[in-house]
Every structure is written in C-alpha cells, then in structure tokens.
C-alpha cells in the first residue's frame, strides 16, 4: 500500500508526477506544494489529465489529502508553472513543502 502523504512529499521534492485516485477516477498530477488548513492536509497540483484550452489557462487545483489516493509515483519530472508562487494559498494556511 502506498502512503499518499509520503508519496506526495517525494513527488514535490523531486518534481515527479503521480497518478492518483480522486472522485472515483484516476488523474495525473504535478504536485507543487503541500499545506495545512484547519488541521487538514492539502496539495496544490496541476491536473495533467484535464483538457486545458491553452497553456496560459493552466492553474493549480487544491486537493484534500483525505480524498486523494496516490496509486503510482511516476519517473516523469515536471517544471513548475511559470507564474508559480511558493506560498500557501491563504494567509491562515501553513506551508509545509514546496518545489
């Protein structure tokens, strides 16, 4: 069994993509940062499975770890989004790890 939290921490540290189960489907994510909000862990990640209309439209989504299950840590590496700011999304969030 894969530990989602540890897999995401490794993925963020080494800029690796992951396959994850979320809302009943498998998605491919490029996790950029992990943070805590009101005692819950979240990851901000680019959903590489989503059909974006243009590269400029791509943005990070926030995924609660309680509803996310990493199924595979991939060897594929990613570059952070060009406008990525390594900061927690909200002022009361606690930043834990970033690329």
C-alpha positions as CSV (number, residue, x, y, z in Angstrom):
1,X,0.0,0.0,0.0
2,X,1.3,3.4,-0.9
3,X,1.3,6.2,1.7
4,X,-0.2,9.1,-0.1
5,X,1.3,11.8,2.1
6,X,4.9,10.4,1.8
7,X,4.4,9.8,-2.0
8,X,3.3,13.4,-2.5
9,X,6.2,14.7,-0.4
10,X,8.6,12.8,-2.5
11,X,6.9,14.0,-5.7
12,X,7.1,17.6,-4.6
13,X,10.7,17.3,-3.5
14,X,11.9,15.7,-6.8
15,X,9.3,17.3,-9.1
16,X,7.8,14.0,-10.1
17,X,4.3,13.4,-11.4
18,X,1.9,11.0,-9.7
19,X,-1.2,9.0,-10.7
20,X,-3.9,9.4,-8.1
21,X,-7.4,8.3,-7.5
22,X,-9.8,11.2,-6.9
23,X,-13.6,11.3,-7.0
24,X,-13.6,7.7,-8.4
25,X,-11.3,8.3,-11.3
26,X,-7.5,8.2,-11.9
27,X,-5.8,11.6,-12.6
28,X,-2.2,12.5,-13.3
29,X,-0.9,15.3,-11.1
30,X,2.2,17.6,-10.9
31,X,2.2,18.5,-7.2
32,X,3.7,21.9,-6.5
33,X,3.2,22.3,-2.7
34,X,1.7,20.8,0.4
35,X,-0.1,22.9,3.1
36,X,-2.2,22.6,6.1
37,X,-5.6,24.2,6.5
38,X,-7.6,23.9,9.8
39,X,-5.8,20.7,10.7
40,X,-6.3,19.1,7.3
41,X,-3.5,18.4,4.7
42,X,-3.9,19.7,1.1
43,X,-1.8,19.6,-2.0
44,X,-1.8,22.2,-4.7
45,X,-1.2,20.4,-8.0
46,X,-1.6,20.8,-11.8
47,X,-4.1,18.3,-13.1
48,X,-2.3,17.0,-16.2
49,X,-5.3,14.9,-17.1
50,X,-7.5,17.9,-17.6
51,X,-8.0,19.2,-21.1
52,X,-6.9,22.8,-20.9
53,X,-7.8,25.2,-23.7
54,X,-4.4,26.8,-23.7
55,X,-1.1,26.6,-21.7
56,X,-1.9,30.0,-20.3
57,X,-5.1,28.7,-18.7
58,X,-3.4,26.0,-16.7
59,X,-3.5,26.6,-12.9
60,X,-3.1,24.7,-9.7
61,X,-6.1,22.9,-8.1
62,X,-6.3,22.2,-4.4
63,X,-6.8,18.6,-3.4
64,X,-7.6,17.5,0.2
65,X,-5.4,14.5,1.0
66,X,-8.2,12.7,2.8
67,X,-9.9,12.3,-0.6
68,X,-6.8,11.6,-2.7
69,X,-5.0,8.3,-3.0
70,X,-1.7,8.1,-4.8
71,X,-1.7,4.9,-6.9
72,X,1.7,5.4,-8.5
73,X,4.7,7.7,-8.2
74,X,6.0,8.2,-11.8
75,X,9.5,8.8,-13.0
76,X,8.3,11.6,-15.2
77,X,9.5,15.0,-13.9
78,X,7.8,18.4,-14.4
79,X,8.7,22.0,-14.4
80,X,6.6,24.3,-12.1
81,X,4.2,26.6,-13.8
82,X,5.9,29.8,-14.9
83,X,3.8,32.0,-12.6
84,X,4.0,29.7,-9.6
85,X,4.5,31.4,-6.2
86,X,5.9,29.1,-3.5
87,X,3.4,30.4,-0.8
88,X,0.4,29.0,1.0
89,X,-2.9,29.8,-0.9
90,X,-4.4,31.7,2.1
91,X,-2.8,33.7,4.8
92,X,-4.1,31.4,7.6
93,X,-2.7,28.2,5.8
94,X,0.6,26.7,6.9
95,X,3.0,25.9,4.1
96,X,4.7,22.5,4.7
97,X,6.6,21.8,1.5
98,X,7.1,23.3,-2.0
99,X,9.1,22.6,-5.2
